[in-house]
């Protein structure tokens, strides 16, 4: 099984997103293993090229922009 983990594709946002999900979700809605995977090092993540999912085509530009955005330091 493959998962498109686009919500965590922006490396600059990973730690903050992980902290928010762990604090607010506490494993009630997302499996703890899924929450932990947000912070996996790149060496544990398999990336590969695949066709863009047809169901996400209407959101492609928005998703790619969000994934690639640069977050200003706080």
Secondary structure, 3 states (H helix, E strand, C coil): CCCCCHHHCCHHHHHHHHHHHHHHHCCCCCCHHHHHHCCCCHHHCCCCCCCCCHHHHHHHHHHHHHHHCCCCCC
